[in-house]
């Protein structure tokens, strides 16, 4: 460690990096998430127009993640080879085009194809950004930065809810298009524009960042090198590609993430319908009400991530978030509760899911590095996000079969409980010999 580097200089350097990267990546992730899940609002009108059952809608919403699963690992390895600027920018442009093209859907087949293609194109973004952050931040800062970045997930719900609701309420028939077609078009265009900006804005690493001084670049690179040495001494460094797939912890972490994602996408793809069933059928009001769970989650996840960083504790913070989510989903499934109480329970579920997902990524980034980090992060995210296929489709089948959401909400509760138990097992601290 360079004795000439003061704590004030180090704090100022990391603050400068954060101001440069996190707000921009945050906006990009908002756009990615809106394009991924706006089908939940489009469903309110599209399903009737196209004669889709709940099972067909659930399968189409979830098939996105099959494309995501198949292409995520190679996409993340491509990012490592090409750099963030030349990889993330083009895929944002393409996913914006594919998302907007959903306005041309005429039945189940075209719906499935476009959702699958969107998953293929988006597969390189989220794990790519998580890996990209490891090129700038040490584990000391990472959970807080990931939480700040992932706050885009619930914030996208805060923003997309009223926007989507307004589009559905006001644009039917404009330009000979249905409102759900306008929704896909208007919410796809910003991603195309952001992709073009990415090509000019991002630096691939501290070494390539011309907006840093030589001293700032040196500090960041030294801290990252020190962390690699620490990982090696602790026996946690796994640099080779195959090390990621040979690690039992990687596979268990993938299952943990699977359970958490079940709850996440169960909410994202079905919350508008839940609000419609229990509170109001007006699209504009549905959009406004849907802001409540995600706005709450955005605040809570950042505070919870900060507390985890300050204490340095990950295992129980993550496990307790998942347990709380399991309890909240179970409460929302109780028979006879009012729409308001149900919304309160789902708000708690959203906050717990977001806390769990943001804290989760501090675990794999602490045990993997190099090519193994790129592949391991992508593999965990790929396997976990298969729940994005299972969850909405399972809920659709349950609704078609039983006519009720209660069994589906209990299934989401069980998945969160399953993940919590695995976290307690896999994240046990190492015993050190004296």
C-alpha positions as CSV (number, residue, x, y, z in Angstrom):
1,X,0.0,0.0,0.0
2,X,1.4,3.4,-1.0
3,X,1.8,5.5,2.2
4,X,1.5,8.7,0.2
5,X,-2.2,7.9,-0.5
6,X,-4.5,9.5,2.0
7,X,-7.9,8.3,3.0
8,X,-9.4,11.5,1.8
9,X,-7.8,11.0,-1.7
10,X,-9.0,7.4,-1.9
11,X,-12.6,8.4,-0.9
12,X,-12.6,11.2,-3.4
13,X,-11.4,8.8,-6.2
14,X,-14.0,6.2,-5.5
15,X,-16.7,9.0,-5.3
16,X,-15.5,10.3,-8.7
17,X,-15.8,6.8,-10.3
18,X,-19.2,6.3,-8.8
19,X,-20.5,9.6,-10.1
20,X,-19.2,8.7,-13.5
21,X,-20.4,5.1,-13.8
22,X,-23.3,4.3,-11.5
23,X,-25.9,6.9,-12.7
24,X,-25.3,6.0,-16.3
25,X,-25.4,2.3,-15.7
26,X,-28.5,2.8,-13.5
27,X,-30.4,4.5,-16.4
28,X,-29.4,1.8,-18.8
29,X,-30.6,-0.9,-16.4
30,X,-33.9,0.9,-16.0
31,X,-34.4,0.8,-19.8
32,X,-33.4,-2.9,-19.9
33,X,-35.8,-3.8,-17.2
34,X,-38.7,-1.8,-18.6
35,X,-38.2,-3.5,-22.0
36,X,-38.1,-6.9,-20.3
37,X,-41.2,-6.6,-18.1
38,X,-43.5,-4.1,-19.8
39,X,-45.3,-7.1,-21.1
40,X,-47.0,-7.3,-17.7
41,X,-48.8,-4.0,-18.4
42,X,-49.3,-4.8,-22.1
43,X,-51.1,-8.0,-21.0
44,X,-54.0,-6.0,-19.6
45,X,-55.1,-5.2,-23.2
46,X,-53.0,-7.4,-25.4
47,X,-54.2,-10.7,-23.9
48,X,-57.8,-9.9,-24.8
49,X,-57.0,-8.6,-28.3
50,X,-55.0,-11.7,-29.2
51,X,-57.1,-14.2,-27.3
52,X,-54.3,-15.5,-25.1
53,X,-54.9,-17.7,-22.0
54,X,-53.0,-17.0,-18.8
55,X,-50.8,-20.0,-19.5
56,X,-49.9,-18.7,-23.0
57,X,-49.1,-15.2,-21.6
58,X,-47.0,-16.8,-18.8
59,X,-45.1,-18.9,-21.2
60,X,-44.4,-15.9,-23.5
61,X,-43.3,-13.7,-20.6
62,X,-41.0,-16.4,-19.3
63,X,-39.5,-17.7,-22.6
64,X,-37.4,-14.6,-22.6
65,X,-35.2,-16.4,-20.1
66,X,-34.6,-19.4,-22.2
67,X,-32.8,-17.2,-24.7
68,X,-31.1,-15.4,-21.8
69,X,-29.9,-18.8,-20.4
70,X,-28.5,-20.1,-23.6
71,X,-26.4,-17.1,-24.5
72,X,-25.5,-15.4,-21.2
73,X,-22.1,-17.1,-20.6
74,X,-20.7,-16.6,-24.1
75,X,-22.0,-13.0,-24.1
76,X,-20.2,-12.2,-20.8
77,X,-17.0,-13.8,-22.1
78,X,-17.3,-11.6,-25.2
79,X,-17.6,-8.5,-23.0
80,X,-14.3,-9.5,-21.3
81,X,-12.7,-9.7,-24.7
82,X,-14.2,-6.7,-26.4
83,X,-14.7,-4.3,-23.5
84,X,-17.8,-2.8,-22.1
85,X,-18.1,0.1,-24.5
86,X,-17.9,-2.0,-27.7
87,X,-20.2,-4.7,-26.3
88,X,-22.9,-3.1,-24.2
89,X,-23.6,-0.3,-26.6
90,X,-24.5,-2.4,-29.6
91,X,-26.6,-4.9,-27.6
92,X,-28.6,-2.1,-26.1
93,X,-29.4,-0.8,-29.6
94,X,-30.5,-4.3,-30.8
95,X,-32.6,-5.0,-27.8
96,X,-34.4,-1.7,-28.2
97,X,-35.3,-2.7,-31.8
98,X,-36.5,-6.2,-30.8
99,X,-38.6,-4.8,-27.9
100,X,-40.2,-2.2,-30.1
101,X,-40.9,-4.9,-32.7
102,X,-43.2,-6.7,-30.2
103,X,-45.9,-4.3,-31.5
104,X,-46.1,-6.6,-34.5
105,X,-47.2,-9.7,-32.5
106,X,-50.3,-11.4,-33.9
107,X,-50.5,-14.6,-31.9
108,X,-48.7,-17.0,-29.6
109,X,-46.0,-18.0,-32.1
110,X,-44.8,-14.5,-32.9
111,X,-45.1,-13.6,-29.2
112,X,-42.8,-16.5,-28.2
113,X,-40.3,-15.8,-31.0
114,X,-39.8,-12.1,-30.1
115,X,-39.6,-12.7,-26.4
116,X,-37.0,-15.4,-27.0
117,X,-35.0,-13.0,-29.2
118,X,-35.2,-10.3,-26.6
119,X,-33.8,-12.7,-24.0
120,X,-30.9,-13.6,-26.3
121,X,-30.0,-9.9,-26.9
122,X,-30.4,-8.8,-23.3
123,X,-28.4,-11.8,-21.9
124,X,-25.1,-9.9,-22.0
125,X,-26.2,-6.8,-20.1
126,X,-26.8,-7.5,-16.4
127,X,-24.0,-10.0,-15.8
128,X,-21.8,-7.9,-18.0
129,X,-22.3,-4.9,-15.7
130,X,-21.8,-7.0,-12.6
131,X,-18.5,-8.2,-14.0
132,X,-17.6,-4.7,-15.2
133,X,-18.0,-3.3,-11.6
134,X,-15.4,-5.8,-10.4
135,X,-12.9,-4.1,-12.7
136,X,-13.4,-0.8,-10.7
137,X,-14.5,-1.7,-7.2
138,X,-13.0,-3.9,-4.5
139,X,-15.3,-6.0,-2.3
140,X,-15.2,-3.3,0.3
141,X,-17.4,-1.1,-2.0
142,X,-19.0,-3.7,-4.2
143,X,-22.3,-4.5,-2.3
144,X,-23.2,-0.9,-2.0
145,X,-22.4,-0.2,-5.7
146,X,-24.4,-3.3,-6.8
147,X,-27.3,-2.2,-4.6
148,X,-27.2,1.3,-6.1
149,X,-27.1,-0.2,-9.6
150,X,-29.8,-2.7,-8.9
151,X,-32.0,0.0,-7.4
152,X,-32.8,0.5,-11.1
153,X,-34.8,-2.7,-10.9
154,X,-37.6,-1.3,-8.6
155,X,-37.1,2.3,-9.9
156,X,-38.0,1.0,-13.4
157,X,-41.3,-0.1,-11.8
158,X,-41.8,3.3,-10.3
159,X,-41.3,5.0,-13.6
160,X,-42.8,2.4,-16.0
161,X,-46.0,1.9,-14.0
162,X,-47.5,5.3,-14.5
163,X,-46.0,5.7,-18.0
164,X,-47.4,2.3,-19.1
165,X,-50.7,3.0,-17.4
166,X,-51.0,6.4,-19.2
167,X,-50.2,4.9,-22.6
168,X,-52.8,2.1,-22.1
169,X,-55.4,4.6,-21.0
170,X,-54.9,7.2,-23.7
171,X,-53.3,5.9,-26.9
172,X,-55.7,3.2,-28.1
173,X,-56.5,3.9,-31.8
174,X,-53.9,6.6,-32.2
175,X,-52.2,6.1,-35.6
176,X,-54.3,3.0,-36.1
177,X,-52.4,1.1,-33.4
178,X,-53.7,-0.3,-30.1
179,X,-52.4,1.1,-26.9
180,X,-50.3,-2.0,-26.1
181,X,-48.6,-1.6,-29.4
182,X,-47.7,2.0,-28.6
183,X,-46.4,0.8,-25.3
184,X,-43.8,-1.4,-26.9
185,X,-42.8,1.2,-29.4
186,X,-42.4,4.1,-27.1
187,X,-40.6,2.2,-24.4
188,X,-38.2,0.5,-26.9
189,X,-36.9,3.7,-28.5
190,X,-35.0,5.1,-25.4
191,X,-32.8,1.9,-25.3
192,X,-31.7,2.5,-28.9
193,X,-30.6,6.0,-28.0
194,X,-28.9,5.0,-24.8
195,X,-26.9,2.3,-26.7
196,X,-25.5,4.9,-29.0
197,X,-24.5,7.1,-26.1
198,X,-22.8,4.1,-24.4
199,X,-20.4,3.7,-27.4
200,X,-19.1,7.2,-26.6
201,X,-19.3,7.3,-22.8
202,X,-18.0,4.1,-21.1
203,X,-14.3,3.3,-20.4
204,X,-13.4,-0.4,-20.4
205,X,-11.3,-0.2,-17.2
206,X,-9.5,2.3,-14.9
207,X,-6.4,2.0,-17.2
208,X,-8.4,3.2,-20.2
209,X,-10.3,6.0,-18.3
210,X,-9.0,9.3,-19.6
211,X,-11.2,11.2,-17.1
212,X,-9.0,9.9,-14.3
213,X,-5.7,11.4,-13.3
214,X,-2.6,9.2,-13.3
215,X,-2.7,9.0,-9.5
216,X,-6.3,8.0,-9.5
217,X,-5.7,5.2,-12.0
218,X,-2.8,4.0,-10.0
219,X,-4.8,3.9,-6.8
220,X,-7.7,1.9,-8.3
221,X,-5.4,-0.6,-10.0
222,X,-3.3,-1.1,-6.8
223,X,-6.5,-1.7,-4.7
224,X,-7.7,-4.3,-7.2
225,X,-4.3,-6.0,-7.3
226,X,-4.3,-6.1,-3.5
227,X,-7.7,-7.8,-3.5
228,X,-6.5,-10.5,-5.9
229,X,-3.6,-11.2,-3.5
230,X,-6.0,-11.4,-0.6
231,X,-8.2,-13.8,-2.4
232,X,-5.2,-16.0,-3.2
233,X,-4.1,-16.1,0.4
234,X,-7.6,-17.0,1.5
235,X,-7.8,-19.8,-1.0
236,X,-10.7,-18.1,-2.8
237,X,-9.2,-17.0,-6.1
238,X,-10.5,-19.0,-9.1
239,X,-9.0,-17.5,-12.2
240,X,-9.5,-20.2,-14.9
241,X,-12.7,-20.6,-16.8
242,X,-13.4,-24.1,-15.8
243,X,-12.9,-23.3,-12.1
244,X,-16.2,-21.6,-12.1
245,X,-18.0,-24.8,-13.1
246,X,-16.0,-27.0,-10.8
247,X,-16.9,-25.0,-7.7
248,X,-19.7,-26.5,-5.7
249,X,-20.4,-23.1,-4.2
250,X,-21.1,-21.7,-7.7
251,X,-23.8,-24.3,-8.3
252,X,-25.4,-23.8,-4.9
253,X,-25.4,-20.0,-5.4
254,X,-27.1,-20.6,-8.7
255,X,-29.9,-22.4,-6.8
256,X,-30.1,-19.6,-4.2
257,X,-30.5,-17.1,-7.0
258,X,-33.1,-19.3,-8.7
259,X,-35.3,-19.1,-5.6
260,X,-34.9,-15.4,-5.2
261,X,-35.7,-14.8,-8.9
262,X,-38.9,-16.8,-8.7
263,X,-40.3,-14.2,-6.3
264,X,-38.9,-11.3,-8.4
265,X,-40.4,-12.2,-11.7
266,X,-43.6,-13.6,-10.2
267,X,-44.2,-10.0,-9.0
268,X,-43.0,-8.2,-12.1
269,X,-45.1,-10.1,-14.6
270,X,-48.2,-10.5,-12.5
271,X,-48.4,-7.4,-10.2
272,X,-50.6,-5.4,-12.6
273,X,-53.0,-8.3,-12.8
274,X,-53.1,-8.7,-9.1
275,X,-53.9,-5.0,-8.7
276,X,-56.6,-5.3,-11.3
277,X,-58.1,-8.3,-9.6
278,X,-58.1,-6.8,-6.1
279,X,-58.2,-3.0,-6.3
280,X,-59.1,-1.3,-9.7
281,X,-59.5,-2.1,-13.3
282,X,-58.4,1.4,-14.5
283,X,-55.0,1.2,-16.3
284,X,-53.9,4.6,-15.1
285,X,-54.7,3.8,-11.5
286,X,-53.0,0.3,-11.8
287,X,-49.9,2.1,-13.0
288,X,-49.9,4.5,-10.1
289,X,-50.6,1.8,-7.5
290,X,-47.8,-0.4,-8.9
291,X,-45.4,2.4,-8.0
292,X,-45.9,1.7,-4.2
293,X,-44.1,-1.7,-3.9
294,X,-41.2,-0.7,-6.2
295,X,-40.6,2.7,-4.6
296,X,-40.5,1.1,-1.2
297,X,-38.1,-1.6,-2.4
298,X,-35.8,1.0,-4.0
299,X,-35.3,2.8,-0.7
300,X,-35.1,-0.3,1.5
301,X,-32.6,-2.1,-0.7
302,X,-30.1,0.7,-0.7
303,X,-30.3,1.2,3.1
304,X,-30.1,-2.5,3.7
305,X,-27.1,-2.9,1.4
306,X,-25.4,0.0,3.1
307,X,-25.9,-1.6,6.5
308,X,-24.4,-4.9,5.2
309,X,-21.4,-2.9,3.9
310,X,-20.9,-1.1,7.2
311,X,-21.1,-4.3,9.3
312,X,-19.2,-6.4,6.7
313,X,-21.8,-9.1,7.3
314,X,-23.4,-10.8,4.2
315,X,-24.8,-14.3,5.2
316,X,-27.5,-13.3,7.7
317,X,-28.4,-10.1,5.9
318,X,-29.2,-12.1,2.8
319,X,-30.8,-15.0,4.6
320,X,-33.1,-12.8,6.7
321,X,-34.2,-10.8,3.6
322,X,-35.2,-14.0,1.9
323,X,-37.0,-15.3,5.0
324,X,-38.9,-12.1,5.3
325,X,-39.9,-12.3,1.6
326,X,-41.1,-15.9,2.1
327,X,-43.3,-14.7,5.0
328,X,-44.7,-11.7,3.1
329,X,-45.6,-13.9,0.1
330,X,-47.4,-16.3,2.4
331,X,-49.3,-13.5,4.0
332,X,-50.4,-12.1,0.7
333,X,-51.9,-15.6,-0.1
334,X,-54.2,-15.6,3.0
335,X,-57.8,-16.0,2.1
336,X,-60.2,-13.2,2.7
337,X,-57.7,-10.3,3.1
338,X,-58.6,-7.0,1.6
339,X,-56.9,-5.6,-1.5
340,X,-55.1,-3.0,0.6
341,X,-53.7,-5.5,3.0
342,X,-52.7,-7.7,0.1
343,X,-50.9,-4.8,-1.5
344,X,-49.1,-4.1,1.8
345,X,-47.9,-7.7,1.9
346,X,-46.7,-7.6,-1.7
347,X,-44.9,-4.3,-1.0
348,X,-43.0,-6.2,1.8
349,X,-42.3,-9.0,-0.7
350,X,-40.9,-6.6,-3.3
351,X,-38.6,-4.9,-0.7
352,X,-37.4,-8.3,0.5
353,X,-36.8,-9.6,-3.0
354,X,-34.8,-6.5,-4.0
355,X,-32.7,-6.6,-0.8
356,X,-31.9,-10.3,-1.4
357,X,-31.0,-9.8,-5.0
358,X,-28.7,-6.9,-4.4
359,X,-26.9,-8.5,-1.5
360,X,-26.6,-11.8,-3.3
361,X,-24.0,-10.6,-5.8
362,X,-21.5,-9.8,-3.0
363,X,-21.0,-13.6,-2.6
364,X,-19.9,-14.8,-6.0
365,X,-17.8,-11.8,-6.7
366,X,-15.9,-12.5,-3.4
367,X,-14.9,-16.0,-4.4
368,X,-14.3,-15.7,-8.2
369,X,-11.9,-13.6,-10.3
370,X,-10.5,-13.5,-13.8
371,X,-12.1,-15.6,-16.5
372,X,-13.8,-17.6,-13.8
373,X,-15.5,-14.5,-12.5
374,X,-16.9,-13.6,-16.0
375,X,-18.1,-17.2,-16.5
376,X,-19.2,-17.8,-13.0
377,X,-21.3,-14.6,-12.6
378,X,-22.9,-15.3,-16.0
379,X,-23.6,-19.0,-15.1
380,X,-25.1,-18.1,-11.8
381,X,-27.3,-15.5,-13.4
382,X,-28.2,-17.8,-16.2
383,X,-29.3,-20.7,-14.1
384,X,-31.0,-18.3,-11.6
385,X,-32.9,-16.5,-14.3
386,X,-34.4,-19.7,-15.5
387,X,-36.8,-19.0,-12.7
388,X,-37.9,-16.1,-14.8
389,X,-39.2,-18.7,-17.3
390,X,-40.6,-21.0,-14.6
391,X,-42.3,-18.4,-12.4
392,X,-44.6,-16.5,-14.8
393,X,-45.5,-19.7,-16.7
394,X,-46.2,-21.6,-13.4
395,X,-48.4,-18.8,-12.2
396,X,-50.3,-18.7,-15.5
397,X,-50.9,-22.5,-15.3
398,X,-52.0,-22.3,-11.7
399,X,-54.5,-19.4,-12.5
400,X,-55.9,-21.3,-15.4
401,X,-56.3,-24.5,-13.4
402,X,-57.5,-23.1,-10.0
403,X,-58.8,-19.6,-10.9
404,X,-56.9,-18.3,-7.9
405,X,-53.6,-16.6,-7.2
406,X,-53.2,-18.0,-3.7
407,X,-51.5,-21.3,-4.6
408,X,-49.1,-19.4,-6.9
409,X,-48.2,-16.9,-4.1
410,X,-47.5,-19.8,-1.8
411,X,-45.2,-21.4,-4.4
412,X,-43.2,-18.1,-4.5
413,X,-43.1,-18.1,-0.7
414,X,-41.6,-21.6,-0.7
415,X,-39.0,-20.7,-3.3
416,X,-37.8,-17.8,-1.1
417,X,-37.6,-20.1,1.9
418,X,-35.6,-22.6,0.0
419,X,-33.1,-20.0,-1.0
420,X,-32.8,-18.7,2.6
421,X,-31.9,-22.2,3.9
422,X,-29.3,-22.6,1.2
423,X,-27.7,-19.3,2.0
424,X,-27.3,-20.3,5.7
425,X,-25.6,-23.5,4.5
426,X,-23.3,-22.3,1.7
427,X,-22.2,-19.0,3.2
428,X,-20.9,-20.3,6.5
429,X,-17.6,-18.6,7.4
430,X,-14.4,-20.6,7.0
431,X,-12.8,-22.0,10.1
432,X,-9.3,-20.8,10.4
433,X,-6.6,-22.7,12.2
434,X,-4.5,-20.8,14.8
